Amino acid sequence: MRWLNLVSIDWVTVEANVEKSNRVLIVEQGLQQISYGVVLAYAIRRRLFERLDAPLERFVGAEVPPSVSRVPETTALANTDSVRAALVPITSDGHGAR
């Protein structure tokens, strides 16, 4: 899902997905300190806290200086393997049954 602002979020869809797993992982390519995910995480916690069985998690791009080179940029971006690895803690027995 992608949004540019909180007004356009389809909360019905977000709530339905939280009901399925009772967990949230926000994945984004931006830096941790300057991300839209912080705002989204706050809104989800505020609205859906009682439905979450585990802490809301965020997975962001690597903390590297902005670059114009493809090699560091590619290294910093989230990929399928790194997102799967970020899902393990919230889908294993560490925060509830799988």
Secondary structure, DSSP 8 states (H G I E B T S, - for coil): ---SSGGG--HHHHHHHHHHHS--EEE-SS-STT-HHHHHHHHHHHHHGGG-SS--EEE--------SSHHHHHHHS--HHHHHHHHHHHHSTTSS--
